[in-house]
Amino acid sequence: MSIEIENYYEHLLLEEVNQLVIGGDLPADEELLSDIACLAMNNLPSRYAHHAVDMAFFLSEDERIEMNNKVAIALNNAIEKVMS
């Protein structure tokens, strides 16, 4: 038996990290990015879904904004810690 679930916060975080790399705000260093992502994820709650599309469909606009804000804060804190 195989159950496929994912933490929606991970999806949001990795999208944001990718945008920072594309924009040149973070280096494309896998070790560094992994450290930043792990530290940020450890400071975010879990929100599991079968598919990211399912979660996006069922979130209210307020929930979406709150989740994006939590990701931004956790990511900024992780970047500051890892880069210092």
The 8 nearest C-alpha neighbors of each residue, nearest first, counted from 0:
[[1, 2, 3, 4, 49, 5, 50, 48],
 [0, 2, 3, 4, 49, 5, 50, 48],
 [3, 1, 4, 0, 49, 5, 48, 50],
 [2, 4, 49, 1, 5, 50, 48, 0],
 [5, 3, 49, 48, 2, 47, 50, 6],
 [6, 4, 47, 48, 7, 49, 50, 3],
 [5, 7, 47, 46, 8, 9, 45, 48],
 [6, 8, 10, 9, 46, 47, 5, 51],
 [9, 7, 11, 10, 6, 12, 46, 45],
 [10, 8, 12, 7, 6, 11, 13, 40],
 [9, 11, 7, 8, 13, 12, 14, 6],
 [12, 10, 8, 14, 9, 13, 15, 7],
 [13, 11, 9, 15, 14, 10, 8, 70],
 [12, 14, 16, 15, 10, 11, 17, 9],
 [15, 13, 17, 11, 12, 16, 10, 18],
 [14, 16, 18, 12, 17, 13, 19, 11],
 [17, 15, 13, 19, 18, 14, 12, 20],
 [16, 18, 20, 14, 15, 19, 13, 21],
 [19, 17, 21, 15, 20, 16, 22, 14],
 [18, 20, 24, 22, 16, 17, 21, 25],
 [21, 19, 25, 23, 17, 22, 18, 24],
 [22, 20, 18, 23, 19, 17, 24, 25],
 [23, 21, 19, 20, 24, 18, 25, 17],
 [22, 24, 20, 21, 25, 19, 26, 18],
 [23, 25, 19, 22, 20, 26, 21, 18],
 [26, 24, 20, 23, 19, 27, 22, 16],
 [25, 27, 28, 20, 23, 24, 32, 31],
 [28, 26, 20, 29, 25, 32, 31, 21],
 [27, 29, 31, 26, 30, 32, 25, 33],
 [30, 28, 32, 31, 33, 27, 34, 26],
 [31, 29, 33, 32, 28, 34, 35, 27],
 [30, 32, 34, 28, 33, 29, 35, 81],
 [33, 31, 35, 29, 34, 30, 36, 28],
 [32, 34, 36, 30, 35, 31, 29, 37],
 [35, 33, 31, 37, 32, 36, 38, 30],
 [34, 36, 32, 38, 77, 33, 37, 78],
 [35, 37, 33, 39, 38, 34, 32, 40],
 [38, 36, 40, 34, 39, 35, 33, 41],
 [37, 39, 41, 35, 36, 40, 77, 34],
 [38, 40, 73, 36, 74, 42, 77, 41],
 [41, 39, 37, 43, 42, 38, 36, 9],
 [42, 40, 38, 39, 43, 37, 44, 36],
 [43, 41, 40, 39, 73, 38, 44, 37],
 [44, 42, 40, 41, 45, 39, 73, 69],
 [45, 43, 46, 42, 8, 40, 41, 69],
 [46, 44, 6, 47, 43, 8, 7, 9],
 [45, 47, 6, 7, 8, 44, 48, 5],
 [46, 48, 6, 5, 7, 45, 4, 49],
 [49, 47, 50, 4, 5, 54, 51, 6],
 [48, 50, 4, 3, 5, 51, 53, 47],
 [51, 49, 53, 52, 48, 4, 54, 5],
 [50, 52, 54, 53, 7, 55, 48, 49],
 [51, 53, 55, 50, 54, 56, 49, 48],
 [54, 52, 50, 56, 51, 55, 57, 48],
 [55, 53, 51, 57, 56, 52, 48, 58],
 [54, 56, 52, 58, 53, 57, 51, 63],
 [55, 57, 53, 54, 58, 52, 59, 51],
 [56, 58, 54, 55, 53, 59, 52, 62],
 [59, 57, 55, 56, 62, 63, 54, 60],
 [58, 60, 62, 61, 63, 57, 56, 55],
 [59, 61, 63, 62, 64, 58, 65, 57],
 [62, 60, 64, 59, 63, 65, 58, 66],
 [63, 61, 65, 59, 64, 60, 58, 66],
 [62, 64, 60, 66, 61, 65, 58, 67],
 [65, 63, 61, 67, 62, 66, 68, 60],
 [66, 64, 62, 68, 63, 67, 61, 69],
 [67, 65, 69, 63, 68, 64, 62, 70],
 [68, 66, 70, 64, 69, 65, 63, 71],
 [67, 69, 71, 65, 70, 66, 64, 72],
 [70, 68, 66, 72, 67, 71, 73, 65],
 [69, 71, 67, 73, 68, 72, 74, 12],
 [70, 72, 68, 74, 69, 73, 75, 67],
 [71, 73, 75, 69, 74, 70, 76, 68],
 [74, 72, 39, 70, 76, 75, 71, 69],
 [73, 75, 77, 39, 71, 76, 72, 70],
 [74, 76, 78, 72, 77, 73, 71, 79],
 [75, 77, 79, 73, 74, 78, 72, 80],
 [78, 76, 74, 80, 39, 35, 79, 75],
 [77, 79, 75, 81, 80, 76, 82, 35],
 [80, 78, 76, 82, 77, 81, 83, 75],
 [79, 81, 77, 83, 78, 82, 76, 35],
 [82, 80, 78, 83, 79, 77, 35, 34],
 [81, 83, 79, 80, 78, 77, 31, 35],
 [82, 80, 81, 79, 78, 77, 76, 35]]
